[in-house]
């Protein structure tokens, strides 16, 4: 079973093994889980663990699946009428269009909360589980993704400066993308220096990912994106292209990815980290990747 298939199976198994309370809720949850996507965040985690020499276990897949569940829940909420009000995600109707708004809200809620039970049941040392749960909360909650989402909404119809925009993206998008880097370091029991390197690499990849998303929202089609293009333009949101132009935005994207790659080259030289897979994964985030 390849990594992608096993990540998906781990999520399904979590729900299959519980006693169903609401079949309608589980249907809505799995509708969004099965909606596609590259599974970038869980794959980064798994490839980093292999880079540190760990053989992948069910526990590692549980942590990877938990990251994807939170990401999927964030997409459900992001598409709601009160947020971005989008009808399509990954080429299919969004959850509130396929079901209804209340069901979509509750499905998103579940996908924020259920991952903590999945992690808590993973066969990992208790001290590592506590660290992971703390990092998941910090990345996804008030001090990460959720806080960043509110900054993003408050920034609509306003001309932000580049620091304000960077703060929004660092929290709304960046911290959940940094999470698999940090989580891998925790699971692999790396030193504080290596954890710091992983955090910085995750920050850079998160920044690049958001700039890439801003550029594609402006330049790509519905067929390419699987969602409505130019939503940021319609909402009068400040973006990297709107503040810096496309050429400079592309340059920052490339610089951020190159800096992240340099970190893994250093870890390979100094720590014996096997970097081939994660370098390939990061290279794919380039616009010509």
RASUL-V554337 format. One record per helix or strand. SS is the DSSP state (alpha for helix, beta for strand). FROM is the first residue (numbers start at 1). TO is the last residue. If there is no record, write none. Layout:
# RASUL-V554337
SS:FROM:TO ; SS:FROM:TO
This chain:
# RASUL-V554337
alpha:3:16 ; alpha:23:33 ; alpha:40:51 ; alpha:58:78 ; beta:88:89 ; beta:92:93 ; alpha:95:98 ; alpha:101:120 ; alpha:126:140 ; alpha:145:154 ; alpha:162:187 ; alpha:192:219 ; alpha:222:225 ; alpha:231:234 ; alpha:240:244 ; alpha:246:271 ; alpha:276:283
